[in-house]
Amino acid sequence: MPRKQTSVVATLLRLGLLQKDEWDSALHQVLEISCELVGVERASYWSFRADPPSLVCELGYVASKRLLERGAVVLERDNPEYFTEIRRVQVLDIKDTRTDRRSRSLETYLSMHGIQSMLDVPVFARGELIGVLCHDCVRGRRAGARATASWR
């Protein structure tokens, strides 16, 4: 994993020690910085939930609009390929969300936000998946072209 991505993930793990009122502010800062470092339009942190197995968007940041989002839910039963892969890899690098089998089931969410490629980093604690830090390139945004080149 490239150094700058490793430092963002390490920072995110340290955020787990913060109190709830500090968490939102710190996470917002991490996502904003992450967009700048990786050069993407969107960054978000999703928490893993066990019942039912799912990911819930704790906070998402849209750089061009300086907008925060939260609350989206992705169920494992509807997206088995994505969940299998996110548990298996250190970094999930999907160059084209429209053609990659691992993201096909996420089509509605990806289309709604114009996401053309994604770089997702699973976050583990004590060997358990606790969340995912997502970086999304959006169609028509120059930042996405920069990010794709820097992921390799």
MDTraj code that builds the backbone (N, CA, C; nanometers):
import mdtraj as md
import numpy as np

residues = "MET PRO ARG LYS GLN THR SER VAL VAL ALA THR LEU LEU ARG LEU GLY LEU LEU GLN LYS ASP GLU TRP ASP SER ALA LEU HIS GLN VAL LEU GLU ILE SER CYS GLU LEU VAL GLY VAL GLU ARG ALA SER TYR TRP SER PHE ARG ALA ASP PRO PRO SER LEU VAL CYS GLU LEU GLY TYR VAL ALA SER LYS ARG LEU LEU GLU ARG GLY ALA VAL VAL LEU GLU ARG ASP ASN PRO GLU TYR PHE THR GLU ILE ARG ARG VAL GLN VAL LEU ASP ILE LYS ASP THR ARG THR ASP ARG ARG SER ARG SER LEU GLU THR TYR LEU SER MET HIS GLY ILE GLN SER MET LEU ASP VAL PRO VAL PHE ALA ARG GLY GLU LEU ILE GLY VAL LEU CYS HIS ASP CYS VAL ARG GLY ARG ARG ALA GLY ALA ARG ALA THR ALA SER TRP ARG".split()
xyz = np.array([
    [0.0858, -0.1171, 0.0000],
    [0.0000, 0.0000, 0.0000],
    [0.0905, 0.1234, 0.0000],
    [0.0649, 0.2205, -0.0881],
    [0.1460, 0.3425, -0.0897],
    [0.1467, 0.4127, 0.0453],
    [0.2568, 0.4812, 0.0725],
    [0.2778, 0.5443, 0.2033],
    [0.1660, 0.6391, 0.2443],
    [0.1208, 0.7260, 0.1515],
    [0.0185, 0.8236, 0.1904],
    [-0.1138, 0.7558, 0.2256],
    [-0.1473, 0.6443, 0.1589],
    [-0.2693, 0.5720, 0.1925],
    [-0.2550, 0.5038, 0.3278],
    [-0.1368, 0.4498, 0.3552],
    [-0.1114, 0.3859, 0.4836],
    [-0.1291, 0.4855, 0.5969],
    [-0.0797, 0.6075, 0.5790],
    [-0.0919, 0.7072, 0.6854],
    [-0.2370, 0.7492, 0.7069],
    [-0.3153, 0.7549, 0.6019],
    [-0.4574, 0.7883, 0.6163],
    [-0.5282, 0.6781, 0.6937],
    [-0.5000, 0.5513, 0.6613],
    [-0.5632, 0.4396, 0.7311],
    [-0.5200, 0.4377, 0.8772],
    [-0.3914, 0.4603, 0.9043],
    [-0.3428, 0.4636, 1.0426],
    [-0.4122, 0.5745, 1.1214],
    [-0.4301, 0.6897, 1.0594],
    [-0.5004, 0.8005, 1.1240],
    [-0.6447, 0.7610, 1.1536],
    [-0.7081, 0.6951, 1.0584],
    [-0.8464, 0.6519, 1.0771],
    [-0.8581, 0.5546, 1.1940],
    [-0.7638, 0.4629, 1.2069],
    [-0.7667, 0.3690, 1.3191],
    [-0.7519, 0.4411, 1.4527],
    [-0.6669, 0.5428, 1.4575],
    [-0.6513, 0.6203, 1.5811],
    [-0.7793, 0.6943, 1.6165],
    [-0.8605, 0.7258, 1.5157],
    [-0.9865, 0.7953, 1.5414],
    [-1.0814, 0.7110, 1.6260],
    [-1.0650, 0.5797, 1.6183],
    [-1.1504, 0.4902, 1.6960],
    [-1.1416, 0.5139, 1.8452],
    [-1.0361, 0.5796, 1.8916],
    [-1.0187, 0.6072, 2.0338],
    [-1.0889, 0.7352, 2.0785],
    [-1.1383, 0.8120, 1.9832],
    [-1.2015, 0.9398, 2.0164],
    [-1.3431, 0.9208, 2.0700],
    [-1.3903, 1.0186, 2.1435],
    [-1.5291, 1.0217, 2.1888],
    [-1.6182, 1.0553, 2.0691],
    [-1.7467, 1.0221, 2.0788],
    [-1.8404, 1.0402, 1.9674],
    [-1.8420, 1.1833, 1.9140],
    [-1.8439, 1.2849, 2.0011],
    [-1.8513, 1.4227, 1.9533],
    [-1.7227, 1.4636, 1.8801],
    [-1.6099, 1.4043, 1.9162],
    [-1.4842, 1.4325, 1.8470],
    [-1.4728, 1.3525, 1.7175],
    [-1.5348, 1.2346, 1.7142],
    [-1.5247, 1.1423, 1.6012],
    [-1.5705, 1.2064, 1.4707],
    [-1.6904, 1.2665, 1.4674],
    [-1.7430, 1.3245, 1.3439],
    [-1.6509, 1.4329, 1.2894],
    [-1.6036, 1.5201, 1.3748],
    [-1.5158, 1.6275, 1.3311],
    [-1.3838, 1.5733, 1.2777],
    [-1.3257, 1.4790, 1.3495],
    [-1.1976, 1.4215, 1.3069],
    [-1.2140, 1.3410, 1.1780],
    [-1.3215, 1.2633, 1.1676],
    [-1.3459, 1.1847, 1.0473],
    [-1.3664, 1.2757, 0.9267],
    [-1.4388, 1.3847, 0.9447],
    [-1.4574, 1.4825, 0.8378],
    [-1.3211, 1.5308, 0.7877],
    [-1.2320, 1.5645, 0.8789],
    [-1.0985, 1.6115, 0.8412],
    [-1.0201, 1.5042, 0.7665],
    [-1.0274, 1.3796, 0.8141],
    [-0.9573, 1.2697, 0.7469],
    [-1.0089, 1.2516, 0.6045],
    [-1.1406, 1.2561, 0.5863],
    [-1.1984, 1.2376, 0.4533],
    [-1.1608, 1.3516, 0.3595],
    [-1.1631, 1.4730, 0.4104],
    [-1.1250, 1.5881, 0.3289],
    [-0.9779, 1.5773, 0.2869],
    [-0.8926, 1.5440, 0.3805],
    [-0.7499, 1.5279, 0.3509],
    [-0.7288, 1.4111, 0.2560],
    [-0.8028, 1.3043, 0.2757],
    [-0.7920, 1.1869, 0.1902],
    [-0.8266, 1.2210, 0.0453],
    [-0.9311, 1.3013, 0.0236],
    [-0.9662, 1.3441, -0.1122],
    [-0.8499, 1.4187, -0.1766],
    [-0.7869, 1.5065, -0.0995],
    [-0.6740, 1.5831, -0.1517],
    [-0.5534, 1.4941, -0.1796],
    [-0.5194, 1.4066, -0.0858],
    [-0.4013, 1.3213, -0.1011],
    [-0.4133, 1.2241, -0.2173],
    [-0.5291, 1.1594, -0.2273],
    [-0.5482, 1.0580, -0.3299],
    [-0.5939, 1.1218, -0.4610],
    [-0.6498, 1.2410, -0.4539],
    [-0.6933, 1.3123, -0.5732],
    [-0.8259, 1.2639, -0.6271],
    [-0.9221, 1.2408, -0.5366],
    [-1.0540, 1.1933, -0.5784],
    [-1.1627, 1.2932, -0.5401],
    [-1.2783, 1.2764, -0.6000],
    [-1.3932, 1.3624, -0.5747],
    [-1.4654, 1.3256, -0.4459],
    [-1.4674, 1.1957, -0.4143],
    [-1.5451, 1.1483, -0.3001],
    [-1.4599, 1.0569, -0.2128],
    [-1.4762, 1.0703, -0.0808],
    [-1.4158, 0.9774, 0.0148],
    [-1.5199, 0.9529, 0.1233],
    [-1.5233, 0.8298, 0.1736],
    [-1.6224, 0.7970, 0.2761],
    [-1.5698, 0.6862, 0.3665],
    [-1.6258, 0.6824, 0.4869],
    [-1.5941, 0.5749, 0.5799],
    [-1.7225, 0.5007, 0.6116],
    [-1.7188, 0.3681, 0.5933],
    [-1.8332, 0.2813, 0.6142],
    [-1.8011, 0.1853, 0.7278],
    [-1.8921, 0.1689, 0.8238],
    [-1.8761, 0.0747, 0.9341],
    [-1.9421, -0.0571, 0.8987],
    [-1.8757, -0.1668, 0.9357],
    [-1.9331, -0.2984, 0.9148],
    [-2.0307, -0.3287, 1.0280],
    [-2.1471, -0.3786, 0.9927],
    [-2.2475, -0.4215, 1.0906],
    [-2.2709, -0.5710, 1.0701],
    [-2.2876, -0.6438, 1.1790],
    [-2.3012, -0.7892, 1.1716],
    [-2.4439, -0.8369, 1.1503],
    [-2.5433, -0.7600, 1.1953],
    [-2.6807, -0.8084, 1.1889],
    [-2.7749, -0.7030, 1.1339],
    [-2.8138, -0.7112, 1.0091],
    [-2.7659, -0.8067, 0.9097],
    [-2.6280, -0.7634, 0.8593],
    [-2.5493, -0.8570, 0.8043],
    [-2.4168, -0.8208, 0.7528],
    [-2.4287, -0.7099, 0.6473],
    [-2.3671, -0.5954, 0.6789],
    [-2.3816, -0.4784, 0.5924],
    [-2.2724, -0.3772, 0.6224],
    [-2.2635, -0.2786, 0.5347],
    [-2.1797, -0.1613, 0.5561],
    [-2.2717, -0.0402, 0.5616],
    [-2.2476, 0.0475, 0.6594],
    [-2.3279, 0.1678, 0.6771],
    [-2.2347, 0.2882, 0.6650],
    [-2.2726, 0.3840, 0.5817],
    [-2.1899, 0.5036, 0.5630],
    [-2.1971, 0.5911, 0.6881],
    [-2.0862, 0.5965, 0.7601],
    [-2.0767, 0.6819, 0.8787],
    [-2.0629, 0.8278, 0.8363],
    [-1.9808, 0.8506, 0.7335],
    [-1.9626, 0.9861, 0.6831],
    [-1.8989, 0.9798, 0.5453],
    [-1.9518, 1.0592, 0.4548],
    [-1.8967, 1.0716, 0.3205],
    [-1.8712, 1.2185, 0.2915],
    [-1.7665, 1.2458, 0.2146],
    [-1.7297, 1.3832, 0.1815],
    [-1.7217, 1.3963, 0.0297],
    [-1.7901, 1.4979, -0.0255],
    [-1.7870, 1.5275, -0.1683],
    [-1.7073, 1.6565, -0.1845],
    [-1.5866, 1.6447, -0.2402],
    [-1.4911, 1.7550, -0.2429],
    [-1.5411, 1.8791, -0.3169],
    [-1.5927, 1.8630, -0.4382],
    [-1.6294, 1.9801, -0.5181],
    [-1.7439, 2.0604, -0.4555],
    [-1.8291, 1.9936, -0.3811],
    [-1.9438, 2.0600, -0.3194],
    [-1.9224, 2.0878, -0.1715],
    [-1.8102, 2.0357, -0.1169],
    [-1.7828, 2.0469, 0.0265],
    [-1.9052, 2.0011, 0.1060],
    [-1.9583, 1.8865, 0.0624],
    [-2.0828, 1.8318, 0.1143],
    [-2.0544, 1.7049, 0.1951],
    [-2.1264, 1.6878, 0.3046],
    [-2.1172, 1.5669, 0.3857],
    [-2.2426, 1.4829, 0.3659],
    [-2.2240, 1.3500, 0.3624],
    [-2.3349, 1.2557, 0.3478],
    [-2.3193, 1.1468, 0.4527],
    [-2.4283, 1.0809, 0.4846],
    [-2.4218, 0.9661, 0.5762],
    [-2.5490, 0.8844, 0.5639],
    [-2.5408, 0.7610, 0.6141],
    [-2.6605, 0.6792, 0.6277],
    [-2.6872, 0.5760, 0.5203],
    [-2.6178, 0.5795, 0.4076],
    [-2.6418, 0.4780, 0.3044],
    [-2.6055, 0.3412, 0.3616],
    [-2.6765, 0.2374, 0.3158],
    [-2.6534, 0.1011, 0.3639],
    [-2.6323, 0.0106, 0.2429],
    [-2.5303, -0.0751, 0.2528],
    [-2.5028, -0.1758, 0.1504],
    [-2.5090, -0.3114, 0.2202],
    [-2.6051, -0.3944, 0.1804],
    [-2.6243, -0.5257, 0.2417],
    [-2.5367, -0.6310, 0.1748],
    [-2.4771, -0.7170, 0.2561],
    [-2.3924, -0.8229, 0.2017],
    [-2.4714, -0.9172, 0.1127],
    [-2.5941, -0.9516, 0.1507],
    [-2.6724, -1.0466, 0.0715],
    [-2.6978, -0.9969, -0.0708],
    [-2.6982, -0.8639, -0.0903],
    [-2.7191, -0.8066, -0.2227],
    [-2.5885, -0.7838, -0.2982],
    [-2.4751, -0.7930, -0.2286],
    [-2.3447, -0.7604, -0.2873],
    [-2.2369, -0.8603, -0.2443],
    [-2.2606, -0.9913, -0.2639],
    [-2.1674, -1.0912, -0.2114],
    [-2.0260, -1.0821, -0.2691],
    [-2.0131, -1.0472, -0.3969],
    [-1.8799, -1.0391, -0.4579],
    [-1.7968, -0.9280, -0.3929],
    [-1.8578, -0.8142, -0.3692],
    [-1.7868, -0.7028, -0.3073],
    [-1.7418, -0.7404, -0.1652],
    [-1.8313, -0.7967, -0.0853],
    [-1.7986, -0.8319, 0.0531],
    [-1.6904, -0.9392, 0.0600],
    [-1.6976, -1.0376, -0.0278],
    [-1.5938, -1.1409, -0.0319],
    [-1.4585, -1.0780, -0.0601],
    [-1.4540, -0.9899, -0.1561],
    [-1.3277, -0.9274, -0.1962],
    [-1.2753, -0.8316, -0.0897],
    [-1.3613, -0.7538, -0.0274],
    [-1.3153, -0.6546, 0.0712],
    [-1.2600, -0.7250, 0.1957],
    [-1.3046, -0.8462, 0.2215],
    [-1.2492, -0.9232, 0.3341],
    [-1.1153, -0.9871, 0.2988],
    [-1.0892, -1.0037, 0.1708],
    [-0.9728, -1.0779, 0.1232],
    [-0.8506, -0.9907, 0.0936],
    [-0.8707, -0.8671, 0.0530],
    [-0.7614, -0.7842, 0.0021],
    [-0.7202, -0.6752, 0.1005],
    [-0.6013, -0.6191, 0.0766],
    [-0.5577, -0.5024, 0.1529],
    [-0.6111, -0.3751, 0.0893],
    [-0.6204, -0.3750, -0.0435],
    [-0.6745, -0.2609, -0.1176],
    [-0.7566, -0.3172, -0.2329],
    [-0.8790, -0.2696, -0.2468],
    [-0.9644, -0.3101, -0.3577],
    [-0.9626, -0.1975, -0.4601],
    [-0.8945, -0.2213, -0.5707],
    [-0.8749, -0.1219, -0.6758],
    [-0.9601, -0.1611, -0.7957],
    [-1.0696, -0.0891, -0.8172],
    [-1.1599, -0.1173, -0.9289],
    [-1.1491, -0.0020, -1.0277],
    [-1.0907, -0.0303, -1.1428],
    [-1.0669, 0.0722, -1.2452],
    [-1.1943, 0.1161, -1.3165],
    [-1.2864, 0.0221, -1.3411],
    [-1.4101, 0.0540, -1.4126],
    [-1.5259, -0.0164, -1.3427],
    [-1.6040, 0.0601, -1.2701],
    [-1.7127, 0.0024, -1.1904],
    [-1.8216, -0.0603, -1.2773],
    [-1.8295, -0.0188, -1.4035],
    [-1.9338, -0.0728, -1.4907],
    [-1.9024, -0.2133, -1.5390],
    [-1.7738, -0.2501, -1.5462],
    [-1.7379, -0.3802, -1.6018],
    [-1.6803, -0.4778, -1.4997],
    [-1.6394, -0.4311, -1.3843],
    [-1.5782, -0.5184, -1.2841],
    [-1.6863, -0.5956, -1.2091],
    [-1.6765, -0.7291, -1.2063],
    [-1.7790, -0.8138, -1.1432],
    [-1.7961, -0.7833, -0.9946],
    [-1.6891, -0.7363, -0.9285],
    [-1.6952, -0.7117, -0.7841],
    [-1.7823, -0.5924, -0.7497],
    [-1.8057, -0.5030, -0.8453],
    [-1.8866, -0.3833, -0.8176],
    [-2.0201, -0.3835, -0.8921],
    [-2.0450, -0.4842, -0.9733],
    [-2.1683, -0.4858, -1.0530],
    [-2.2943, -0.4738, -0.9693],
    [-2.2973, -0.5398, -0.8546],
    [-2.4190, -0.5367, -0.7719],
    [-2.4388, -0.4006, -0.7045],
    [-2.3366, -0.3169, -0.7046],
    [-2.3468, -0.1820, -0.6472],
    [-2.3919, -0.0789, -0.7510],
    [-2.4340, -0.1263, -0.8675],
    [-2.4625, -0.0399, -0.9814],
    [-2.5546, 0.0779, -0.9497],
    [-2.6611, 0.0560, -0.8758],
    [-2.7551, 0.1650, -0.8459],
    [-2.6852, 0.2770, -0.7694],
    [-2.6139, 0.2426, -0.6635],
    [-2.5422, 0.3421, -0.5828],
    [-2.4342, 0.4118, -0.6663],
    [-2.3562, 0.3339, -0.7414],
    [-2.2469, 0.3900, -0.8204],
    [-2.2990, 0.4836, -0.9298],
    [-2.4071, 0.4440, -0.9961],
    [-2.4663, 0.5283, -1.1011],
    [-2.5232, 0.6571, -1.0437],
    [-2.5892, 0.6458, -0.9293],
    [-2.6502, 0.7627, -0.8659],
    [-2.5448, 0.8703, -0.8367],
    [-2.4234, 0.8271, -0.8018],
    [-2.3168, 0.9213, -0.7672],
    [-2.2146, 0.9402, -0.8799],
    [-2.2355, 0.8748, -0.9944],
    [-2.1453, 0.8902, -1.1084],
    [-2.0062, 0.8331, -1.0849],
    [-1.9955, 0.7315, -1.0015],
    [-1.8658, 0.6756, -0.9652],
    [-1.8167, 0.5830, -1.0757],
    [-1.6988, 0.6148, -1.1316],
    [-1.6439, 0.5346, -1.2403],
    [-1.5331, 0.4402, -1.1955],
    [-1.4628, 0.4744, -1.0899],
    [-1.3605, 0.3850, -1.0357],
    [-1.3527, 0.4076, -0.8854],
    [-1.2989, 0.3068, -0.8168],
    [-1.2945, 0.3150, -0.6710],
    [-1.1700, 0.2472, -0.6160],
    [-1.1263, 0.2992, -0.5058],
    [-1.0128, 0.2452, -0.4321],
    [-1.0598, 0.2325, -0.2877],
    [-1.0894, 0.1095, -0.2457],
    [-1.1448, 0.0852, -0.1132],
    [-1.0426, 0.0119, -0.0273],
    [-1.0287, 0.0576, 0.0969],
    [-0.9314, -0.0007, 0.1893],
    [-1.0081, -0.0561, 0.3099],
    [-1.0058, -0.1900, 0.3273],
    [-1.0727, -0.2468, 0.4438],
    [-0.9981, -0.2088, 0.5716],
    [-1.0738, -0.1869, 0.6774],
    [-1.0162, -0.1514, 0.8070],
    [-1.0479, -0.2664, 0.9027],
    [-0.9420, -0.3239, 0.9590],
    [-0.9558, -0.4373, 1.0503],
    [-0.9094, -0.3975, 1.1896],
    [-0.9707, -0.4558, 1.2906],
    [-0.9263, -0.4424, 1.4294],
    [-0.9367, -0.5808, 1.4925],
    [-0.8273, -0.6253, 1.5520],
    [-0.8219, -0.7587, 1.6135],
    [-0.8652, -0.8674, 1.5163],
    [-0.8265, -0.8530, 1.3900],
    [-0.8568, -0.9535, 1.2890],
    [-0.9981, -0.9512, 1.2342],
    [-1.0795, -0.8576, 1.2792],
    [-1.2183, -0.8478, 1.2335],
    [-1.2357, -0.7244, 1.1453],
    [-1.3132, -0.7403, 1.0378],
    [-1.3470, -0.6269, 0.9528],
    [-1.4366, -0.5325, 1.0306],
    [-1.3933, -0.4068, 1.0468],
    [-1.4769, -0.3095, 1.1185],
    [-1.5265, -0.1980, 1.0280],
    [-1.4643, -0.1829, 0.9109],
    [-1.5074, -0.0762, 0.8228],
    [-1.4313, -0.0749, 0.6926],
    [-1.4649, 0.0222, 0.6086],
    [-1.4001, 0.0402, 0.4792],
    [-1.3837, 0.1894, 0.4543],
    [-1.2626, 0.2279, 0.4168],
    [-1.2346, 0.3649, 0.3753],
    [-1.2386, 0.3659, 0.2230],
    [-1.3318, 0.4424, 0.1657],
    [-1.3548, 0.4414, 0.0209],
    [-1.3083, 0.5709, -0.0436],
    [-1.2494, 0.5570, -0.1615],
    [-1.2072, 0.6709, -0.2440],
    [-1.2700, 0.6499, -0.3807],
    [-1.3482, 0.7460, -0.4281],
    [-1.4235, 0.7292, -0.5522],
    [-1.3901, 0.8365, -0.6544],
    [-1.3605, 0.7905, -0.7765],
    [-1.3430, 0.8819, -0.8891],
    [-1.4778, 0.8950, -0.9586],
    [-1.5141, 1.0170, -0.9902],
    [-1.6443, 1.0477, -1.0481],
    [-1.6261, 1.0874, -1.1940],
    [-1.7172, 1.0406, -1.2780],
    [-1.7124, 1.0759, -1.4206],
    [-1.7084, 1.2273, -1.4383],
    [-1.6203, 1.2712, -1.5281],
    [-1.6138, 1.4127, -1.5617],
    [-1.5323, 1.4978, -1.4660],
    [-1.4676, 1.4382, -1.3676],
    [-1.3852, 1.5140, -1.2725],
    [-1.2390, 1.4870, -1.3002],
    [-1.1605, 1.5914, -1.3165],
    [-1.0172, 1.5762, -1.3427],
    [-0.9456, 1.5032, -1.2306],
    [-0.9899, 1.5212, -1.1066],
    [-0.9233, 1.4566, -0.9935],
    [-0.9199, 1.3057, -1.0114],
    [-1.0222, 1.2489, -1.0727],
    [-1.0261, 1.1049, -1.0925],
    [-0.9142, 1.0562, -1.1819],
    [-0.8811, 1.1307, -1.2849],
    [-0.7724, 1.0907, -1.3737],
    [-0.6401, 1.0907, -1.2990],
    [-0.6179, 1.1888, -1.2139],
    [-0.4963, 1.1951, -1.1335],
    [-0.4895, 1.0773, -1.0391],
    [-0.6007, 1.0460, -0.9765],
    [-0.6019, 0.9381, -0.8775],
    [-0.5729, 0.8036, -0.9404],
    [-0.6319, 0.7758, -1.0554],
    [-0.6091, 0.6476, -1.1207],
    [-0.4619, 0.6268, -1.1468],
    [-0.3930, 0.7287, -1.1912],
    [-0.2503, 0.7175, -1.2192],
    [-0.1703, 0.6950, -1.0917],
    [-0.2113, 0.7545, -0.9808],
    [-0.1339, 0.7444, -0.8571],
    [-0.1593, 0.6134, -0.7832],
    [-0.2614, 0.5361, -0.8190],
    [-0.2910, 0.4122, -0.7482],
    [-0.1929, 0.3026, -0.7813],
    [-0.1200, 0.3135, -0.8879],
    [-0.0253, 0.2086, -0.9297],
    [0.1127, 0.2383, -0.8804],
])
top = md.Topology()
chain = top.add_chain()
for i, resn in enumerate(residues, 1):
    res = top.add_residue(resn, chain, resSeq=i)
    for name in ("N", "CA", "C"):
        top.add_atom(name, md.element.get_by_symbol(name[0]), res)
traj = md.Trajectory(xyz[None], top)
